[in-house]
């Protein structure tokens, strides 16, 4: 892509103004833009036959919710001089790790801080059947006070086991690069400080049965020993999304004496309970609070006050909510609610009832629940607006009231 500054800078792409060129690659270019009054990044990708797959990938990634994953605000397509592009709008990164490493390596403490942030996000993806695909310094982002994984490469692979293993290998290479400024190409590096040498060796293990999962790497980072030294269950029988891994049974030819088998079973159950409790405490799992669609007889909840009405032409019936998706809320986020959190969003529904672009009308002060509200709406089912008896595109306002027990959604005028 030649001279993207002069070709694209200043253009309006749907709702987004391309304010400043930030960088480009072989088939993509990144600009600074705005989203709800804040800096954001918009990545434009030259596409062909794979356009729908890419947009579907970004849409799926936008439904995921973890505090250490970069937020995706929207995506779509457009043409520039007859050339098709897809775009994705994400949080703006204040700093990228790949810009730091040419100047200096990270200290052991800095490396630990980075890993303690991104590994739970990687585990979150793997447990739900997704992979990141690019666990490299260029995709480790400083956003505010947090280090996050970029989100525009997240996908559901055809071969989950192999793709997960490659995520872990890339993580191992990135750990080495953080500490040494050099990405390993062959033999495992020596002389890395504890526990990173142990972790890297397990990440780069040639035998998949010896490779640790993201959860086990986090356990080692916490100064503990993972439950298994031969990690065959983790890689040969990856759990389906939301499932809990099952500990390996010993091979039939090596079954212990019955009393030891009983003891091993008891120990395994204890370890499984510990694993579940640790994930609950760490917040790596999510909980879907019950959701209730308010009716016309329900009292109007108190909050930010009624938003300005959406103007409709005479003879137009606005879109309506048919079936609301369950919100995906982290357990610690739900537990932190005292009283109620209210978010009002505005969402566009196309002529066949598909949800499109959404924005916050009020309640943007709580960014986490604002994102949950948008993601929940974009996974819901709607009936399209009608004008003179025909389906048409229209906007709908939805009010989400979150408590620590349930979520209520009300159509707002």
FENKA-V904082 format. One record per backbone hydrogen bond with DSSP energy under -0.5 kcal/mol. CO is the residue of the C=O (numbers start at 0). NH is the residue of the N-H. If there is no record, write none. Layout:
co: (CO CO)
nh: (NH NH)
This chain:
co: (2 3 3 4 7 10 10 11 12 14 15 16 17 19 22 26 27 28 29 29 30 31 31 32 34 37 38 39 40 41 41 42 43 44 47 49 50 51 52 53 54 55 56 57 58 59 60 65 67 70 70 73 75 77 79 81 82 83 84 85 86 87 88 88 89 94 95 95 96 96 97 99 99 106 107 108 109 110 111 112 113 113 114 116 117 118 119 120 121 122 123 124 124 125 126 130 133 135 136 136 136 138 138 139 140 140 141 141 141 142 145 145 147 148 150 154 154 157 158 159 160 161 162 163 164 165 166 167 168 169 170 171 172 173 174 175 176 177 181 192 192 194 195 196 197 198 199 201 205 206 206 207 208 212 213 214 215 216 217 218 219 228 229 230 231 232 239 250 251 256 256 257 258 259 260 261 262 263 264 265 266 267 268 269 270 271 272 273 274 275 276 277 278 278 278 284 286 286 289 291 291 294 308 312 314 315 316 319 322 326 328 329 329 330 331 333 336 337 340 342 343 343 344 345 346 347 348 349 352 353 356 358 361 362 364 365 366 367 368 369 370 371 372 373 374 375 375 376 380 380 382 384 385 386 389 391 393 395 396 397 397 398 398 399 399 400 401 404 405 406 407 408 409 411 412)
nh: (6 7 8 8 10 12 17 13 15 16 12 18 9 31 29 45 24 43 21 22 41 18 19 39 37 34 91 32 89 30 43 87 28 85 50 53 54 55 56 57 58 59 60 61 62 62 63 68 148 72 90 88 86 84 82 83 79 46 77 44 75 42 72 73 40 141 98 99 99 100 101 102 103 110 111 112 113 114 115 116 116 117 118 120 121 122 123 124 125 126 127 127 129 128 241 154 135 138 96 97 139 140 149 96 142 147 93 94 143 145 142 147 140 69 153 130 156 159 162 163 164 165 166 167 168 169 170 171 172 173 174 175 176 177 178 179 180 105 183 195 196 198 199 200 201 202 203 204 207 209 210 210 230 216 217 218 219 220 221 223 222 230 231 234 235 236 242 253 254 259 260 261 262 263 264 265 266 267 268 269 270 271 272 273 274 275 276 277 278 279 280 281 282 283 284 330 288 328 406 293 408 297 310 315 387 317 385 382 380 328 286 332 333 334 335 336 338 339 401 399 360 361 397 358 395 355 393 352 381 349 347 345 343 365 366 369 370 371 372 373 374 375 376 377 378 324 378 379 321 322 319 391 316 389 386 384 348 346 411 344 399 400 409 342 401 407 340 289 402 291 400 293 398 396 309)
